[in-house]
Amino acid sequence: MPFLRSAFIALSRNRLLRHFGERSTLGVKLSSRFVAGMEIEDALRVAEAVNRQGMSVSLDSLGESVTSEAEAHTAAEVYHRLLDAIAERRLNANVSVKLTQLGLLLSPDMAEGIAANLVQHARSVDNFVRIDMEDSSLTQVTLDIVRRLHARPGLRGAVGTVIQSYLYRSQADVEQLLADGVRIRLCKGAYKEPPEVAFPKKPDVDSNYVRLTHMLLDSPVYHGLATHDEHMIAAAKEFAAQHQVDPSRYEFQMLFGVRRDLQRQLLKQGHNVRVYVPFGHEWYPYFMRRLAERPANVFFLAKNLLRK
């Protein structure tokens, strides 16, 4: 439903609705389907529960586009606390962070320095930092920073990034990242992009996703296939079977609160599954993008709201 997708993406940028939603009881209640909670402890509690089910976790402190250096350091401190808590509690979890949370729009050099400290911390506790991808205007600078961090002495393998299959440039980006040995999380993409940079039609996005999946599975590096689309999952499993790619060499990634049935099914079939667990007070843009990605989520929420 292209109209619904466009509408929810537009709503994700509405400051008035965001201000109301993030401060209202109803908004917090609705967001709980896809957001683990407001505080670090909420996220850790969910991570422990997901681990008990046999799945790993990626923790994401929600927020983007900070407006000061102090806010950037405050956002980073949450991730430092997460890395320590993961180590202390022996959780099967890593962290995902957006560079705009770390001040990318203020100073790319500052953001890179803050990110470097996070990756160094992750390395010291035998963990991993996923640098999330944002809209296409930030793709190149994000990849440049990830590649430089990955090339630093001692940090190889401790940082990875995300590639979005709806961008025309993604195949070339995957080729470069694979040459560097960088771990990739492949998704379709959740931002509204112009047809000059992204495939406007879903079949083309899907075809590119399958093409990039084959490239990742053919690589010796451990990658994540982020999708709830059963056709994409079937294509990955078929390629892996045909080319004798052991399931231990990759993982499927899914969002907290989305297709729990499919998560359990893949786990029973012997696949690695990682659940992306977001938390924090700044949940509104993330929540709206989830509704934009899958209109069925809208009807699910409406049905459960009417039951109350």
One Martini backbone bead per residue (centre of mass of N, CA, C, O) as a GRO file, in nm:
protein
  308
    1MET     BB    1   0.077   0.049   0.031
    2PRO     BB    2   0.191   0.344  -0.070
    3PHE     BB    3   0.019   0.549   0.087
    4LEU     BB    4   0.079   0.452   0.373
    5ARG     BB    5   0.380   0.477   0.362
    6SER     BB    6   0.392   0.783   0.304
    7ALA     BB    7   0.228   0.874   0.548
    8PHE     BB    8   0.416   0.755   0.778
    9ILE     BB    9   0.670   0.901   0.695
   10ALA     BB   10   0.554   1.181   0.733
   11LEU     BB   11   0.478   1.141   1.036
   12SER     BB   12   0.776   1.089   1.137
   13ARG     BB   13   0.829   1.424   1.086
   14ASN     BB   14   0.623   1.516   1.302
   15ARG     BB   15   0.666   1.713   1.574
   16LEU     BB   16   0.389   1.732   1.713
   17LEU     BB   17   0.324   1.427   1.724
   18ARG     BB   18   0.578   1.346   1.867
   19HIS     BB   19   0.540   1.506   2.125
   20PHE     BB   20   0.274   1.370   2.201
   21GLY     BB   21   0.339   1.066   2.180
   22GLU     BB   22   0.596   1.058   2.384
   23ARG     BB   23   0.381   1.181   2.629
   24SER     BB   24   0.171   0.957   2.599
   25THR     BB   25   0.004   0.684   2.705
   26LEU     BB   26  -0.094   0.577   2.433
   27GLY     BB   27   0.171   0.586   2.279
   28VAL     BB   28   0.331   0.395   2.465
   29LYS     BB   29   0.138   0.158   2.435
   30LEU     BB   30   0.168   0.119   2.126
   31SER     BB   31   0.488   0.094   2.118
   32SER     BB   32   0.525  -0.182   2.282
   33ARG     BB   33   0.532  -0.376   2.037
   34PHE     BB   34   0.833  -0.239   1.924
   35VAL     BB   35   0.915  -0.146   2.222
   36ALA     BB   36   1.078  -0.236   2.517
   37GLY     BB   37   1.123   0.066   2.629
   38MET     BB   38   1.275   0.340   2.803
   39GLU     BB   39   1.499   0.168   2.945
   40ILE     BB   40   1.770  -0.021   2.992
   41GLU     BB   41   1.635  -0.239   3.170
   42ASP     BB   42   1.420  -0.314   2.967
   43ALA     BB   43   1.612  -0.419   2.746
   44LEU     BB   44   1.757  -0.637   2.917
   45ARG     BB   45   1.507  -0.802   2.983
   46VAL     BB   46   1.439  -0.874   2.690
   47ALA     BB   47   1.709  -1.004   2.616
   48GLU     BB   48   1.688  -1.236   2.814
   49ALA     BB   49   1.425  -1.356   2.696
   50VAL     BB   50   1.534  -1.407   2.409
   51ASN     BB   51   1.770  -1.590   2.492
   52ARG     BB   52   1.589  -1.815   2.620
   53GLN     BB   53   1.479  -1.882   2.317
   54GLY     BB   54   1.769  -1.876   2.132
   55MET     BB   55   1.820  -1.570   2.081
   56SER     BB   56   1.954  -1.295   1.963
   57VAL     BB   57   2.081  -0.947   2.001
   58SER     BB   58   1.996  -0.597   1.921
   59LEU     BB   59   2.074  -0.290   2.063
   60ASP     BB   60   1.861   0.017   2.058
   61SER     BB   61   1.901   0.355   2.106
   62LEU     BB   62   1.682   0.583   2.058
   63GLY     BB   63   1.786   0.814   1.809
   64GLU     BB   64   1.841   1.139   1.636
   65SER     BB   65   1.983   1.420   1.560
   66VAL     BB   66   2.165   1.585   1.724
   67THR     BB   67   2.243   1.937   1.863
   68SER     BB   68   2.498   1.838   2.041
   69GLU     BB   69   2.778   1.730   2.192
   70ALA     BB   70   2.647   1.644   2.458
   71GLU     BB   71   2.433   1.456   2.330
   72ALA     BB   72   2.633   1.262   2.198
   73HIS     BB   73   2.768   1.165   2.464
   74THR     BB   74   2.508   1.067   2.599
   75ALA     BB   75   2.440   0.851   2.387
   76ALA     BB   76   2.707   0.691   2.418
   77GLU     BB   77   2.679   0.615   2.719
   78VAL     BB   78   2.457   0.410   2.679
   79TYR     BB   79   2.639   0.210   2.519
   80HIS     BB   80   2.850   0.163   2.735
   81ARG     BB   81   2.648   0.043   2.936
   82LEU     BB   82   2.558  -0.190   2.759
   83LEU     BB   83   2.829  -0.334   2.722
   84ASP     BB   84   2.869  -0.390   3.024
   85ALA     BB   85   2.601  -0.544   3.076
   86ILE     BB   86   2.643  -0.772   2.876
   87ALA     BB   87   2.897  -0.881   3.013
   88GLU     BB   88   2.788  -0.922   3.304
   89ARG     BB   89   2.526  -1.104   3.191
   90ARG     BB   90   2.594  -1.276   2.942
   91LEU     BB   91   2.491  -1.181   2.671
   92ASN     BB   92   2.341  -1.230   2.347
   93ALA     BB   93   2.479  -0.926   2.244
   94ASN     BB   94   2.448  -0.619   2.073
   95VAL     BB   95   2.498  -0.305   1.894
   96SER     BB   96   2.305  -0.017   1.769
   97VAL     BB   97   2.401   0.279   1.568
   98LYS     BB   98   2.369   0.615   1.499
   99LEU     BB   99   2.554   0.880   1.381
  100THR     BB  100   2.351   1.111   1.456
  101GLN     BB  101   2.376   1.048   1.764
  102LEU     BB  102   2.706   1.131   1.738
  103GLY     BB  103   2.713   1.405   1.539
  104LEU     BB  104   2.727   1.406   1.221
  105LEU     BB  105   2.577   1.690   1.156
  106LEU     BB  106   2.802   1.853   1.310
  107SER     BB  107   3.059   1.624   1.308
  108PRO     BB  108   3.223   1.374   1.160
  109ASP     BB  109   3.473   1.361   1.344
  110MET     BB  110   3.326   1.332   1.609
  111ALA     BB  111   3.162   1.079   1.543
  112GLU     BB  112   3.407   0.900   1.487
  113GLY     BB  113   3.535   0.922   1.767
  114ILE     BB  114   3.295   0.807   1.928
  115ALA     BB  115   3.276   0.541   1.772
  116ALA     BB  116   3.561   0.440   1.833
  117ASN     BB  117   3.517   0.407   2.138
  118LEU     BB  118   3.296   0.194   2.111
  119VAL     BB  119   3.457  -0.019   1.953
  120GLN     BB  120   3.681  -0.050   2.162
  121HIS     BB  121   3.496  -0.146   2.383
  122ALA     BB  122   3.386  -0.391   2.239
  123ARG     BB  123   3.657  -0.534   2.205
  124SER     BB  124   3.720  -0.554   2.520
  125VAL     BB  125   3.426  -0.739   2.541
  126ASP     BB  126   3.365  -0.913   2.292
  127ASN     BB  127   3.221  -0.726   2.068
  128PHE     BB  128   2.964  -0.533   1.875
  129VAL     BB  129   2.916  -0.278   1.614
  130ARG     BB  130   2.634  -0.134   1.462
  131ILE     BB  131   2.605   0.071   1.185
  132ASP     BB  132   2.358   0.242   1.093
  133MET     BB  133   2.128   0.327   0.846
  134GLU     BB  134   2.015   0.591   0.661
  135ASP     BB  135   1.976   0.806   0.454
  136SER     BB  136   2.119   0.868   0.141
  137SER     BB  137   2.281   1.130   0.234
  138LEU     BB  138   2.459   0.917   0.446
  139THR     BB  139   2.598   0.676   0.312
  140GLN     BB  140   2.893   0.756   0.248
  141VAL     BB  141   2.988   0.855   0.528
  142THR     BB  142   2.925   0.593   0.674
  143LEU     BB  143   3.111   0.404   0.511
  144ASP     BB  144   3.373   0.555   0.558
  145ILE     BB  145   3.379   0.521   0.866
  146VAL     BB  146   3.363   0.215   0.884
  147ARG     BB  147   3.620   0.153   0.720
  148ARG     BB  148   3.816   0.302   0.907
  149LEU     BB  149   3.755   0.148   1.164
  150HIS     BB  150   3.814  -0.141   1.051
  151ALA     BB  151   4.127  -0.052   0.981
  152ARG     BB  152   4.201  -0.044   1.256
  153PRO     BB  153   4.389  -0.143   1.495
  154GLY     BB  154   4.196  -0.407   1.645
  155LEU     BB  155   3.891  -0.361   1.482
  156ARG     BB  156   3.853  -0.599   1.327
  157GLY     BB  157   3.515  -0.716   1.349
  158ALA     BB  158   3.379  -0.478   1.554
  159VAL     BB  159   3.248  -0.364   1.280
  160GLY     BB  160   2.943  -0.263   1.116
  161THR     BB  161   2.672  -0.263   0.870
  162VAL     BB  162   2.428  -0.125   0.635
  163ILE     BB  163   2.217  -0.248   0.368
  164GLN     BB  164   2.007  -0.121   0.102
  165SER     BB  165   1.816  -0.256  -0.161
  166TYR     BB  166   1.681   0.020  -0.281
  167LEU     BB  167   1.958   0.092  -0.378
  168TYR     BB  168   2.154   0.118  -0.654
  169ARG     BB  169   2.448   0.115  -0.499
  170SER     BB  170   2.467  -0.155  -0.325
  171GLN     BB  171   2.644  -0.351  -0.487
  172ALA     BB  172   2.903  -0.182  -0.473
  173ASP     BB  173   2.913  -0.169  -0.164
  174VAL     BB  174   2.935  -0.470  -0.111
  175GLU     BB  175   3.195  -0.522  -0.263
  176GLN     BB  176   3.369  -0.336  -0.081
  177LEU     BB  177   3.305  -0.465   0.197
  178LEU     BB  178   3.401  -0.751   0.126
  179ALA     BB  179   3.694  -0.672   0.065
  180ASP     BB  180   3.722  -0.574   0.380
  181GLY     BB  181   3.542  -0.765   0.582
  182VAL     BB  182   3.252  -0.658   0.635
  183ARG     BB  183   2.980  -0.658   0.817
  184ILE     BB  184   2.636  -0.730   0.714
  185ARG     BB  185   2.317  -0.569   0.701
  186LEU     BB  186   2.030  -0.672   0.531
  187CYS     BB  187   1.794  -0.454   0.378
  188LYS     BB  188   1.550  -0.262   0.220
  189GLY     BB  189   1.419  -0.007   0.359
  190ALA     BB  190   1.267   0.301   0.546
  191TYR     BB  191   1.287   0.532   0.336
  192LYS     BB  192   1.219   0.815   0.154
  193GLU     BB  193   1.301   0.791  -0.190
  194PRO     BB  194   1.416   0.881  -0.477
  195PRO     BB  195   1.431   0.758  -0.809
  196GLU     BB  196   1.740   0.837  -0.844
  197VAL     BB  197   1.833   0.619  -0.590
  198ALA     BB  198   1.566   0.433  -0.601
  199PHE     BB  199   1.359   0.182  -0.611
  200PRO     BB  200   1.009   0.215  -0.667
  201LYS     BB  201   0.978  -0.101  -0.692
  202LYS     BB  202   0.939  -0.387  -0.520
  203PRO     BB  203   1.050  -0.606  -0.720
  204ASP     BB  204   1.331  -0.466  -0.739
  205VAL     BB  205   1.405  -0.479  -0.442
  206ASP     BB  206   1.384  -0.786  -0.419
  207SER     BB  207   1.590  -0.863  -0.636
  208ASN     BB  208   1.826  -0.721  -0.494
  209TYR     BB  209   1.815  -0.877  -0.233
  210VAL     BB  210   1.883  -1.151  -0.355
  211ARG     BB  211   2.149  -1.072  -0.487
  212LEU     BB  212   2.288  -0.984  -0.217
  213THR     BB  213   2.253  -1.247  -0.066
  214HIS     BB  214   2.438  -1.416  -0.244
  215MET     BB  215   2.692  -1.252  -0.182
  216LEU     BB  216   2.697  -1.303   0.125
  217LEU     BB  217   2.688  -1.622   0.120
  218ASP     BB  218   2.965  -1.624  -0.058
  219SER     BB  219   3.090  -1.531   0.200
  220PRO     BB  220   3.308  -1.564   0.488
  221VAL     BB  221   3.133  -1.366   0.619
  222TYR     BB  222   2.931  -1.262   0.879
  223HIS     BB  223   2.580  -1.226   0.829
  224GLY     BB  224   2.270  -1.028   0.793
  225LEU     BB  225   1.918  -1.108   0.739
  226ALA     BB  226   1.678  -0.852   0.707
  227THR     BB  227   1.357  -1.011   0.741
  228HIS     BB  228   0.986  -1.090   0.687
  229ASP     BB  229   1.014  -1.218   0.409
  230GLU     BB  230   0.949  -1.531   0.289
  231HIS     BB  231   1.079  -1.507   0.008
  232MET     BB  232   1.361  -1.420   0.103
  233ILE     BB  233   1.412  -1.660   0.286
  234ALA     BB  234   1.381  -1.882   0.073
  235ALA     BB  235   1.612  -1.783  -0.109
  236ALA     BB  236   1.835  -1.819   0.098
  237LYS     BB  237   1.795  -2.122   0.160
  238GLU     BB  238   1.834  -2.223  -0.129
  239PHE     BB  239   2.122  -2.120  -0.173
  240ALA     BB  240   2.252  -2.259   0.070
  241ALA     BB  241   2.186  -2.548  -0.022
  242GLN     BB  242   2.321  -2.542  -0.309
  243HIS     BB  243   2.612  -2.420  -0.163
  244GLN     BB  244   2.674  -2.526   0.121
  245VAL     BB  245   2.564  -2.328   0.350
  246ASP     BB  246   2.600  -2.291   0.663
  247PRO     BB  247   2.396  -2.163   0.915
  248SER     BB  248   2.650  -2.055   1.089
  249ARG     BB  249   2.728  -1.814   0.861
  250TYR     BB  250   2.441  -1.694   0.945
  251GLU     BB  251   2.159  -1.457   0.982
  252PHE     BB  252   1.851  -1.378   1.102
  253GLN     BB  253   1.662  -1.069   1.108
  254MET     BB  254   1.443  -0.918   1.356
  255LEU     BB  255   1.184  -0.753   1.492
  256PHE     BB  256   1.046  -0.647   1.758
  257GLY     BB  257   0.712  -0.771   1.728
  258VAL     BB  258   0.782  -0.930   1.452
  259ARG     BB  259   0.719  -1.235   1.359
  260ARG     BB  260   0.740  -1.457   1.592
  261ASP     BB  261   0.669  -1.715   1.441
  262LEU     BB  262   0.914  -1.701   1.243
  263GLN     BB  263   1.136  -1.705   1.448
  264ARG     BB  264   1.069  -1.986   1.565
  265GLN     BB  265   1.084  -2.145   1.302
  266LEU     BB  266   1.383  -2.092   1.233
  267LEU     BB  267   1.498  -2.208   1.491
  268LYS     BB  268   1.388  -2.501   1.449
  269GLN     BB  269   1.560  -2.521   1.165
  270GLY     BB  270   1.866  -2.406   1.258
  271HIS     BB  271   1.868  -2.098   1.280
  272ASN     BB  272   1.988  -1.793   1.309
  273VAL     BB  273   1.855  -1.546   1.549
  274ARG     BB  274   1.795  -1.190   1.546
  275VAL     BB  275   1.686  -0.934   1.769
  276TYR     BB  276   1.564  -0.614   1.735
  277VAL     BB  277   1.607  -0.391   2.023
  278PRO     BB  278   1.429  -0.122   2.110
  279PHE     BB  279   1.480   0.192   2.297
  280GLY     BB  280   1.315   0.469   2.438
  281HIS     BB  281   1.181   0.796   2.421
  282GLU     BB  282   1.261   0.814   2.095
  283TRP     BB  283   1.021   0.631   1.921
  284TYR     BB  284   0.844   0.756   1.691
  285PRO     BB  285   0.998   0.724   1.416
  286TYR     BB  286   1.028   0.419   1.434
  287PHE     BB  287   0.729   0.344   1.456
  288MET     BB  288   0.639   0.467   1.182
  289ARG     BB  289   0.828   0.291   1.004
  290ARG     BB  290   0.690   0.024   1.077
  291LEU     BB  291   0.415   0.099   0.954
  292ALA     BB  292   0.523   0.154   0.667
  293GLU     BB  293   0.643  -0.131   0.602
  294ARG     BB  294   0.368  -0.270   0.757
  295PRO     BB  295   0.034  -0.243   0.744
  296ALA     BB  296  -0.047  -0.482   0.931
  297ASN     BB  297   0.032  -0.331   1.193
  298VAL     BB  298  -0.210  -0.143   1.203
  299PHE     BB  299  -0.434  -0.362   1.236
  300PHE     BB  300  -0.323  -0.489   1.488
  301LEU     BB  301  -0.342  -0.240   1.673
  302ALA     BB  302  -0.643  -0.180   1.634
  303LYS     BB  303  -0.752  -0.451   1.738
  304ASN     BB  304  -0.619  -0.432   2.026
  305LEU     BB  305  -0.747  -0.160   2.107
  306LEU     BB  306  -1.053  -0.256   2.085
  307ARG     BB  307  -1.033  -0.478   2.316
  308LYS     BB  308  -0.997  -0.278   2.575
   0.00000   0.00000   0.00000
